[in-house]
Protein backbone atom coordinates (compact mmCIF):
# COMPACT_ATOMS: atom_id res chain seq x y z
CA UNK A 1 0.00 0.00 0.00
CA UNK A 2 1.32 3.44 -0.94
CA UNK A 3 -0.32 6.75 -0.05
CA UNK A 4 0.28 9.89 -2.09
CA UNK A 5 -0.93 13.44 -1.47
CA UNK A 6 -2.41 15.63 -4.20
CA UNK A 7 -3.36 19.33 -4.12
CA UNK A 8 -6.94 20.10 -5.12
CA UNK A 9 -8.04 23.69 -5.85
CA UNK A 10 -11.77 23.33 -5.09
CA UNK A 11 -13.70 21.19 -2.66
CA UNK A 12 -16.30 18.64 -3.67
CA UNK A 13 -14.52 17.29 -6.75
CA UNK A 14 -13.94 13.89 -5.12
CA UNK A 15 -15.17 12.21 -1.94
CA UNK A 16 -13.49 9.82 0.50
CA UNK A 17 -13.89 6.29 -0.88
CA UNK A 18 -13.95 7.35 -4.56
CA UNK A 19 -11.82 5.30 -6.93
CA UNK A 20 -9.69 7.64 -9.04
CA UNK A 21 -7.37 7.25 -12.00
CA UNK A 22 -4.08 9.12 -12.30
CA UNK A 23 -2.08 10.21 -15.33
CA UNK A 24 1.71 10.40 -15.24
CA UNK A 25 3.52 13.45 -16.63
CA UNK A 26 7.24 13.63 -17.34
CA UNK A 27 9.58 16.52 -16.71
CA UNK A 28 13.30 16.52 -17.67
CA UNK A 29 14.39 15.03 -14.34
CA UNK A 30 11.19 14.00 -12.54
CA UNK A 31 7.60 12.79 -12.82
CA UNK A 32 4.29 14.19 -11.57
CA UNK A 33 0.76 12.81 -11.37
CA UNK A 34 -2.68 14.27 -12.09
CA UNK A 35 -5.94 12.84 -10.74
CA UNK A 36 -8.18 12.71 -13.82
CA UNK A 37 -10.03 14.62 -15.09
CA UNK A 38 -7.60 17.32 -13.83
CA UNK A 39 -9.02 17.25 -10.29
CA UNK A 40 -5.75 17.39 -8.33
CA UNK A 41 -1.98 17.37 -8.90
CA UNK A 42 0.94 15.81 -7.03
CA UNK A 43 4.37 17.18 -6.35
CA UNK A 44 7.39 16.00 -8.34
CA UNK A 45 8.91 12.56 -7.88
CA UNK A 46 12.29 11.14 -8.86
CA UNK A 47 12.57 8.17 -11.21
CA UNK A 48 12.96 5.65 -8.37
CA UNK A 49 9.78 7.01 -6.72
CA UNK A 50 7.55 6.48 -9.78
CA UNK A 51 4.05 5.17 -9.21
CA UNK A 52 3.44 1.62 -10.44
CA UNK A 53 -0.37 1.65 -10.55
CA UNK A 54 -2.76 4.12 -12.14
CA UNK A 55 -5.85 3.55 -9.97
CA UNK A 56 -6.31 4.35 -6.30
CA UNK A 57 -8.90 5.14 -3.63
CA UNK A 58 -9.29 8.52 -1.91
CA UNK A 59 -8.63 7.95 1.78
CA UNK A 60 -8.63 11.48 3.23
CA UNK A 61 -9.44 15.09 2.34
CA UNK A 62 -7.93 17.97 4.30
CA UNK A 63 -8.55 21.70 4.11
CA UNK A 64 -5.65 24.00 4.99
CA UNK A 65 -4.96 27.69 4.51
CA UNK A 66 -3.09 26.73 1.31
CA UNK A 67 -5.99 24.79 -0.19
CA UNK A 68 -7.43 21.29 -0.24
CA UNK A 69 -5.29 18.16 -0.12
CA UNK A 70 -6.43 14.63 -0.88
CA UNK A 71 -4.67 11.41 0.09
CA UNK A 72 -4.96 8.52 -2.35
CA UNK A 73 -4.06 4.92 -1.49
CA UNK A 74 -2.54 2.75 -4.23
CA UNK A 75 -1.97 -1.02 -4.16
CA UNK A 76 1.74 -1.46 -4.81
C-alpha positions in Angstrom: 0.0 0.0 0.0 1.3 3.4 -0.9 -0.3 6.7 0.0 0.3 9.9 -2.1 -0.9 13.4 -1.5 -2.4 15.6 -4.2 -3.4 19.3 -4.1 -6.9 20.1 -5.1 -8.0 23.7 -5.8 -11.8 23.3 -5.1 -13.7 21.2 -2.7 -16.3 18.6 -3.7 -14.5 17.3 -6.8 -13.9 13.9 -5.1 -15.2 12.2 -1.9 -13.5 9.8 0.5 -13.9 6.3 -0.9 -14.0 7.3 -4.6 -11.8 5.3 -6.9 -9.7 7.6 -9.0 -7.4 7.2 -12.0 -4.1 9.1 -12.3 -2.1 10.2 -15.3 1.7 10.4 -15.2 3.5 13.4 -16.6 7.2 13.6 -17.3 9.6 16.5 -16.7 13.3 16.5 -17.7 14.4 15.0 -14.3 11.2 14.0 -12.5 7.6 12.8 -12.8 4.3 14.2 -11.6 0.8 12.8 -11.4 -2.7 14.3 -12.1 -5.9 12.8 -10.7 -8.2 12.7 -13.8 -10.0 14.6 -15.1 -7.6 17.3 -13.8 -9.0 17.2 -10.3 -5.7 17.4 -8.3 -2.0 17.4 -8.9 0.9 15.8 -7.0 4.4 17.2 -6.3 7.4 16.0 -8.3 8.9 12.6 -7.9 12.3 11.1 -8.9 12.6 8.2 -11.2 13.0 5.6 -8.4 9.8 7.0 -6.7 7.5 6.5 -9.8 4.1 5.2 -9.2 3.4 1.6 -10.4 -0.4 1.6 -10.6 -2.8 4.1 -12.1 -5.8 3.6 -10.0 -6.3 4.3 -6.3 -8.9 5.1 -3.6 -9.3 8.5 -1.9 -8.6 7.9 1.8 -8.6 11.5 3.2 -9.4 15.1 2.3 -7.9 18.0 4.3 -8.6 21.7 4.1 -5.6 24.0 5.0 -5.0 27.7 4.5 -3.1 26.7 1.3 -6.0 24.8 -0.2 -7.4 21.3 -0.2 -5.3 18.2 -0.1 -6.4 14.6 -0.9 -4.7 11.4 0.1 -5.0 8.5 -2.3 -4.1 4.9 -1.5 -2.5 2.7 -4.2 -2.0 -1.0 -4.2 1.7 -1.5 -4.8 
